[in-house]
Structures are given as structure tokens and as C-alpha cells.
């Protein structure tokens, strides 16, 4: 399923596909601040910025 997720630990947002437990792809936390399952982004969701990889 597609979901729009905001992490309660690191505060980052991401659009994810999931089955079962939802984990933040950034910090691996299961703490959720907001989540919406569906096909349209909710009002609180901002498109994630491209991450800069270190190393």
C-alpha cells in the first residue's frame, strides 16, 4: 500500500510502499507523527527534498 508518512522521531516525510510495520527509512523508527494511506498527498505533506549522501 502507498502511504504518506511523517516520522515522530526525526520529523522527515516520505511517500512509502509498505506491508506490515511501517519504519522510517531515515532513522528506522516506528514512531509515527502523521500517516495517511491513499493515493493523494495530504495537506501537511511536503515533497521530500533530495538527500545529500555523505561519504
mmCIF file as gemmi writes it, N, C-alpha and C atoms, coordinates in Angstrom:
data_model
loop_
_atom_site.group_PDB
_atom_site.id
_atom_site.type_symbol
_atom_site.label_atom_id
_atom_site.label_alt_id
_atom_site.label_comp_id
_atom_site.label_asym_id
_atom_site.label_entity_id
_atom_site.label_seq_id
_atom_site.pdbx_PDB_ins_code
_atom_site.Cartn_x
_atom_site.Cartn_y
_atom_site.Cartn_z
_atom_site.occupancy
_atom_site.B_iso_or_equiv
_atom_site.pdbx_formal_charge
_atom_site.auth_seq_id
_atom_site.auth_asym_id
_atom_site.pdbx_PDB_model_num
ATOM 1 N N . UNK Axp A 1 ? 0.831 -1.187 0 1 0 ? 1 A 1
ATOM 2 C CA . UNK Axp A 1 ? 0 0 0 1 0 ? 1 A 1
ATOM 3 C C . UNK Axp A 1 ? 0.872 1.246 0 1 0 ? 1 A 1
ATOM 4 N N . UNK Axp A 2 ? 0.367 2.286 -0.616 1 0 ? 2 A 1
ATOM 5 C CA . UNK Axp A 2 ? 1.079 3.557 -0.625 1 0 ? 2 A 1
ATOM 6 C C . UNK Axp A 2 ? 0.619 4.378 0.572 1 0 ? 2 A 1
ATOM 7 N N . UNK Axp A 3 ? 1.569 5.035 1.241 1 0 ? 3 A 1
ATOM 8 C CA . UNK Axp A 3 ? 1.23 5.877 2.381 1 0 ? 3 A 1
ATOM 9 C C . UNK Axp A 3 ? 2.138 7.096 2.399 1 0 ? 3 A 1
ATOM 10 N N . UNK Axp A 4 ? 1.625 8.164 2.986 1 0 ? 4 A 1
ATOM 11 C CA . UNK Axp A 4 ? 2.4 9.378 3.227 1 0 ? 4 A 1
ATOM 12 C C . UNK Axp A 4 ? 2.694 9.393 4.716 1 0 ? 4 A 1
ATOM 13 N N . UNK Axp A 5 ? 3.973 9.462 5.078 1 0 ? 5 A 1
ATOM 14 C CA . UNK Axp A 5 ? 4.43 9.222 6.44 1 0 ? 5 A 1
ATOM 15 C C . UNK Axp A 5 ? 5.287 10.378 6.933 1 0 ? 5 A 1
ATOM 16 N N . UNK Axp A 6 ? 5.045 10.818 8.177 1 0 ? 6 A 1
ATOM 17 C CA . UNK Axp A 6 ? 5.922 11.784 8.838 1 0 ? 6 A 1
ATOM 18 C C . UNK Axp A 6 ? 6.423 11.113 10.109 1 0 ? 6 A 1
ATOM 19 N N . UNK Axp A 7 ? 7.733 11.013 10.248 1 0 ? 7 A 1
ATOM 20 C CA . UNK Axp A 7 ? 8.35 10.342 11.389 1 0 ? 7 A 1
ATOM 21 C C . UNK Axp A 7 ? 8.21 11.18 12.654 1 0 ? 7 A 1
ATOM 22 N N . UNK Axp A 8 ? 7.873 10.531 13.754 1 0 ? 8 A 1
ATOM 23 C CA . UNK Axp A 8 ? 7.772 11.201 15.041 1 0 ? 8 A 1
ATOM 24 C C . UNK Axp A 8 ? 9.117 11.371 15.716 1 0 ? 8 A 1
ATOM 25 N N . UNK Axp A 9 ? 10.151 10.658 15.234 1 0 ? 9 A 1
ATOM 26 C CA . UNK Axp A 9 ? 11.484 10.777 15.819 1 0 ? 9 A 1
ATOM 27 C C . UNK Axp A 9 ? 12.332 11.824 15.105 1 0 ? 9 A 1
ATOM 28 N N . UNK Axp A 10 ? 12.507 11.665 13.792 1 0 ? 10 A 1
ATOM 29 C CA . UNK Axp A 10 ? 13.385 12.591 13.063 1 0 ? 10 A 1
ATOM 30 C C . UNK Axp A 10 ? 12.621 13.694 12.338 1 0 ? 10 A 1
ATOM 31 N N . UNK Axp A 11 ? 11.282 13.574 12.219 1 0 ? 11 A 1
ATOM 32 C CA . UNK Axp A 11 ? 10.46 14.617 11.614 1 0 ? 11 A 1
ATOM 33 C C . UNK Axp A 11 ? 10.473 14.657 10.097 1 0 ? 11 A 1
ATOM 34 N N . UNK Axp A 12 ? 11.173 13.725 9.452 1 0 ? 12 A 1
ATOM 35 C CA . UNK Axp A 12 ? 11.228 13.714 7.992 1 0 ? 12 A 1
ATOM 36 C C . UNK Axp A 12 ? 9.965 13.088 7.421 1 0 ? 12 A 1
ATOM 37 N N . UNK Axp A 13 ? 9.658 13.463 6.18 1 0 ? 13 A 1
ATOM 38 C CA . UNK Axp A 13 ? 8.471 12.963 5.497 1 0 ? 13 A 1
ATOM 39 C C . UNK Axp A 13 ? 8.898 12.142 4.29 1 0 ? 13 A 1
ATOM 40 N N . UNK Axp A 14 ? 8.084 11.139 3.974 1 0 ? 14 A 1
ATOM 41 C CA . UNK Axp A 14 ? 8.381 10.304 2.82 1 0 ? 14 A 1
ATOM 42 C C . UNK Axp A 14 ? 7.103 9.636 2.337 1 0 ? 14 A 1
ATOM 43 N N . UNK Axp A 15 ? 7.033 9.415 1.041 1 0 ? 15 A 1
ATOM 44 C CA . UNK Axp A 15 ? 5.955 8.606 0.472 1 0 ? 15 A 1
ATOM 45 C C . UNK Axp A 15 ? 6.516 7.195 0.387 1 0 ? 15 A 1
ATOM 46 N N . UNK Axp A 16 ? 5.825 6.224 0.969 1 0 ? 16 A 1
ATOM 47 C CA . UNK Axp A 16 ? 6.351 4.871 1.045 1 0 ? 16 A 1
ATOM 48 C C . UNK Axp A 16 ? 5.333 3.843 0.57 1 0 ? 16 A 1
ATOM 49 N N . UNK Axp A 17 ? 5.839 2.691 0.178 1 0 ? 17 A 1
ATOM 50 C CA . UNK Axp A 17 ? 5.035 1.492 -0.051 1 0 ? 17 A 1
ATOM 51 C C . UNK Axp A 17 ? 5.32 0.603 1.155 1 0 ? 17 A 1
ATOM 52 N N . UNK Axp A 18 ? 4.283 0.033 1.74 1 0 ? 18 A 1
ATOM 53 C CA . UNK Axp A 18 ? 4.526 -0.764 2.935 1 0 ? 18 A 1
ATOM 54 C C . UNK Axp A 18 ? 3.628 -1.989 3.013 1 0 ? 18 A 1
ATOM 55 N N . UNK Axp A 19 ? 4.11 -2.963 3.779 1 0 ? 19 A 1
ATOM 56 C CA . UNK Axp A 19 ? 3.338 -4.13 4.204 1 0 ? 19 A 1
ATOM 57 C C . UNK Axp A 19 ? 3.722 -4.368 5.651 1 0 ? 19 A 1
ATOM 58 N N . UNK Axp A 20 ? 2.765 -4.412 6.54 1 0 ? 20 A 1
ATOM 59 C CA . UNK Axp A 20 ? 3.063 -4.661 7.953 1 0 ? 20 A 1
ATOM 60 C C . UNK Axp A 20 ? 3.545 -3.419 8.671 1 0 ? 20 A 1
ATOM 61 N N . UNK Axp A 21 ? 4.61 -3.564 9.464 1 0 ? 21 A 1
ATOM 62 C CA . UNK Axp A 21 ? 5.138 -2.478 10.284 1 0 ? 21 A 1
ATOM 63 C C . UNK Axp A 21 ? 5.765 -1.395 9.416 1 0 ? 21 A 1
ATOM 64 N N . UNK Axp A 22 ? 5.432 -0.155 9.717 1 0 ? 22 A 1
ATOM 65 C CA . UNK Axp A 22 ? 5.997 0.981 8.989 1 0 ? 22 A 1
ATOM 66 C C . UNK Axp A 22 ? 7.185 1.513 9.775 1 0 ? 22 A 1
ATOM 67 N N . UNK Axp A 23 ? 8.322 1.602 9.108 1 0 ? 23 A 1
ATOM 68 C CA . UNK Axp A 23 ? 9.539 2.148 9.708 1 0 ? 23 A 1
ATOM 69 C C . UNK Axp A 23 ? 10.012 3.327 8.871 1 0 ? 23 A 1
ATOM 70 N N . UNK Axp A 24 ? 10.525 4.335 9.564 1 0 ? 24 A 1
ATOM 71 C CA . UNK Axp A 24 ? 11.096 5.49 8.882 1 0 ? 24 A 1
ATOM 72 C C . UNK Axp A 24 ? 12.325 5.03 8.089 1 0 ? 24 A 1
ATOM 73 N N . UNK Axp A 25 ? 12.405 5.352 6.798 1 0 ? 25 A 1
ATOM 74 C CA . UNK Axp A 25 ? 13.575 4.947 6.02 1 0 ? 25 A 1
ATOM 75 C C . UNK Axp A 25 ? 14.84 5.727 6.39 1 0 ? 25 A 1
ATOM 76 N N . UNK Axp A 26 ? 14.689 6.82 7.129 1 0 ? 26 A 1
ATOM 77 C CA . UNK Axp A 26 ? 15.837 7.643 7.507 1 0 ? 26 A 1
ATOM 78 C C . UNK Axp A 26 ? 16.469 7.173 8.816 1 0 ? 26 A 1
ATOM 79 N N . UNK Axp A 27 ? 15.641 6.977 9.866 1 0 ? 27 A 1
ATOM 80 C CA . UNK Axp A 27 ? 16.186 6.634 11.186 1 0 ? 27 A 1
ATOM 81 C C . UNK Axp A 27 ? 15.713 5.272 11.69 1 0 ? 27 A 1
ATOM 82 N N . UNK Axp A 28 ? 14.879 4.577 10.918 1 0 ? 28 A 1
ATOM 83 C CA . UNK Axp A 28 ? 14.368 3.228 11.226 1 0 ? 28 A 1
ATOM 84 C C . UNK Axp A 28 ? 13.427 3.18 12.419 1 0 ? 28 A 1
ATOM 85 N N . UNK Axp A 29 ? 12.921 4.317 12.86 1 0 ? 29 A 1
ATOM 86 C CA . UNK Axp A 29 ? 11.987 4.385 13.981 1 0 ? 29 A 1
ATOM 87 C C . UNK Axp A 29 ? 10.603 3.919 13.54 1 0 ? 29 A 1
ATOM 88 N N . UNK Axp A 30 ? 9.833 3.374 14.482 1 0 ? 30 A 1
ATOM 89 C CA . UNK Axp A 30 ? 8.441 3.007 14.215 1 0 ? 30 A 1
ATOM 90 C C . UNK Axp A 30 ? 7.494 4.056 14.785 1 0 ? 30 A 1
ATOM 91 N N . UNK Axp A 31 ? 8.048 5.131 15.351 1 0 ? 31 A 1
ATOM 92 C CA . UNK Axp A 31 ? 7.232 6.209 15.92 1 0 ? 31 A 1
ATOM 93 C C . UNK Axp A 31 ? 6.693 7.082 14.784 1 0 ? 31 A 1
ATOM 94 N N . UNK Axp A 32 ? 5.383 7.172 14.688 1 0 ? 32 A 1
ATOM 95 C CA . UNK Axp A 32 ? 4.734 7.912 13.609 1 0 ? 32 A 1
ATOM 96 C C . UNK Axp A 32 ? 4.1 9.184 14.14 1 0 ? 32 A 1
ATOM 97 N N . UNK Axp A 33 ? 4.365 10.31 13.486 1 0 ? 33 A 1
ATOM 98 C CA . UNK Axp A 33 ? 3.705 11.559 13.848 1 0 ? 33 A 1
ATOM 99 C C . UNK Axp A 33 ? 2.42 11.705 13.049 1 0 ? 33 A 1
ATOM 100 N N . UNK Axp A 34 ? 2.484 11.479 11.739 1 0 ? 34 A 1
ATOM 101 C CA . UNK Axp A 34 ? 1.316 11.515 10.854 1 0 ? 34 A 1
ATOM 102 C C . UNK Axp A 34 ? 1.463 10.393 9.838 1 0 ? 34 A 1
ATOM 103 N N . UNK Axp A 35 ? 0.339 9.829 9.435 1 0 ? 35 A 1
ATOM 104 C CA . UNK Axp A 35 ? 0.342 8.878 8.326 1 0 ? 35 A 1
ATOM 105 C C . UNK Axp A 35 ? -1.017 8.93 7.649 1 0 ? 35 A 1
ATOM 106 N N . UNK Axp A 36 ? -0.991 8.837 6.337 1 0 ? 36 A 1
ATOM 107 C CA . UNK Axp A 36 ? -2.225 8.776 5.564 1 0 ? 36 A 1
ATOM 108 C C . UNK Axp A 36 ? -2.031 7.739 4.474 1 0 ? 36 A 1
ATOM 109 N N . UNK Axp A 37 ? -2.905 6.762 4.442 1 0 ? 37 A 1
ATOM 110 C CA . UNK Axp A 37 ? -2.861 5.745 3.407 1 0 ? 37 A 1
ATOM 111 C C . UNK Axp A 37 ? -3.8 6.188 2.297 1 0 ? 37 A 1
ATOM 112 N N . UNK Axp A 38 ? -3.289 6.227 1.087 1 0 ? 38 A 1
ATOM 113 C CA . UNK Axp A 38 ? -4.116 6.655 -0.036 1 0 ? 38 A 1
ATOM 114 C C . UNK Axp A 38 ? -3.283 7.104 -1.216 1 0 ? 38 A 1
ATOM 115 N N . UNK Axp A 39 ? -3.951 7.626 -2.21 1 0 ? 39 A 1
ATOM 116 C CA . UNK Axp A 39 ? -3.27 7.959 -3.456 1 0 ? 39 A 1
ATOM 117 C C . UNK Axp A 39 ? -2.946 9.44 -3.62 1 0 ? 39 A 1
ATOM 118 N N . UNK Axp A 40 ? -3.522 10.3 -2.786 1 0 ? 40 A 1
ATOM 119 C CA . UNK Axp A 40 ? -3.265 11.739 -2.906 1 0 ? 40 A 1
ATOM 120 C C . UNK Axp A 40 ? -2.536 12.239 -1.667 1 0 ? 40 A 1
ATOM 121 N N . UNK Axp A 41 ? -1.535 13.113 -1.833 1 0 ? 41 A 1
ATOM 122 C CA . UNK Axp A 41 ? -0.822 13.65 -0.676 1 0 ? 41 A 1
ATOM 123 C C . UNK Axp A 41 ? -1.738 14.52 0.185 1 0 ? 41 A 1
ATOM 124 N N . UNK Axp A 42 ? -1.64 14.4 1.51 1 0 ? 42 A 1
ATOM 125 C CA . UNK Axp A 42 ? -2.433 15.241 2.4 1 0 ? 42 A 1
ATOM 126 C C . UNK Axp A 42 ? -1.871 16.663 2.448 1 0 ? 42 A 1
ATOM 127 N N . UNK Axp A 43 ? -2.604 17.576 3.038 1 0 ? 43 A 1
ATOM 128 C CA . UNK Axp A 43 ? -2.191 18.981 3.108 1 0 ? 43 A 1
ATOM 129 C C . UNK Axp A 43 ? -0.876 19.165 3.868 1 0 ? 43 A 1
ATOM 130 N N . UNK Axp A 44 ? -0.609 18.351 4.891 1 0 ? 44 A 1
ATOM 131 C CA . UNK Axp A 44 ? 0.607 18.522 5.691 1 0 ? 44 A 1
ATOM 132 C C . UNK Axp A 44 ? 1.851 17.96 5.014 1 0 ? 44 A 1
ATOM 133 N N . UNK Axp A 45 ? 1.67 17.193 3.945 1 0 ? 45 A 1
ATOM 134 C CA . UNK Axp A 45 ? 2.802 16.535 3.293 1 0 ? 45 A 1
ATOM 135 C C . UNK Axp A 45 ? 3.48 17.465 2.306 1 0 ? 45 A 1
ATOM 136 N N . UNK Axp A 46 ? 4.776 17.628 2.46 1 0 ? 46 A 1
ATOM 137 C CA . UNK Axp A 46 ? 5.585 18.394 1.512 1 0 ? 46 A 1
ATOM 138 C C . UNK Axp A 46 ? 6.443 17.395 0.762 1 0 ? 46 A 1
ATOM 139 N N . UNK Axp A 47 ? 6.665 17.64 -0.508 1 0 ? 47 A 1
ATOM 140 C CA . UNK Axp A 47 ? 7.501 16.725 -1.271 1 0 ? 47 A 1
ATOM 141 C C . UNK Axp A 47 ? 8.89 16.672 -0.629 1 0 ? 47 A 1
ATOM 142 N N . UNK Axp A 48 ? 9.398 15.471 -0.378 1 0 ? 48 A 1
ATOM 143 C CA . UNK Axp A 48 ? 10.71 15.361 0.263 1 0 ? 48 A 1
ATOM 144 C C . UNK Axp A 48 ? 11.815 15.925 -0.623 1 0 ? 48 A 1
ATOM 145 N N . UNK Axp A 49 ? 12.773 16.577 0.01 1 0 ? 49 A 1
ATOM 146 C CA . UNK Axp A 49 ? 13.906 17.114 -0.724 1 0 ? 49 A 1
ATOM 147 C C . UNK Axp A 49 ? 14.882 15.983 -0.982 1 0 ? 49 A 1
ATOM 148 N N . UNK Axp A 50 ? 15.616 16.119 -2.063 1 0 ? 50 A 1
ATOM 149 C CA . UNK Axp A 50 ? 16.602 15.102 -2.384 1 0 ? 50 A 1
ATOM 150 C C . UNK Axp A 50 ? 17.694 15.124 -1.326 1 0 ? 50 A 1
ATOM 151 N N . UNK Axp A 51 ? 18.012 13.958 -0.805 1 0 ? 51 A 1
ATOM 152 C CA . UNK Axp A 51 ? 19.003 13.877 0.262 1 0 ? 51 A 1
ATOM 153 C C . UNK Axp A 51 ? 20.408 13.881 -0.315 1 0 ? 51 A 1
ATOM 154 N N . UNK Axp A 52 ? 21.323 14.498 0.407 1 0 ? 52 A 1
ATOM 155 C CA . UNK Axp A 52 ? 22.725 14.501 0.031 1 0 ? 52 A 1
ATOM 156 C C . UNK Axp A 52 ? 23.387 13.357 0.78 1 0 ? 52 A 1
ATOM 157 N N . UNK Axp A 53 ? 24.033 12.466 0.036 1 0 ? 53 A 1
ATOM 158 C CA . UNK Axp A 53 ? 24.69 11.32 0.665 1 0 ? 53 A 1
ATOM 159 C C . UNK Axp A 53 ? 26.108 11.709 1.046 1 0 ? 53 A 1
ATOM 160 N N . UNK Axp A 54 ? 26.466 11.451 2.291 1 0 ? 54 A 1
ATOM 161 C CA . UNK Axp A 54 ? 27.813 11.744 2.773 1 0 ? 54 A 1
ATOM 162 C C . UNK Axp A 54 ? 28.69 10.516 2.577 1 0 ? 54 A 1
ATOM 163 N N . UNK Axp A 55 ? 29.949 10.749 2.227 1 0 ? 55 A 1
ATOM 164 C CA . UNK Axp A 55 ? 30.883 9.64 2.153 1 0 ? 55 A 1
ATOM 165 C C . UNK Axp A 55 ? 31.16 9.287 0.782 1 0 ? 55 A 1
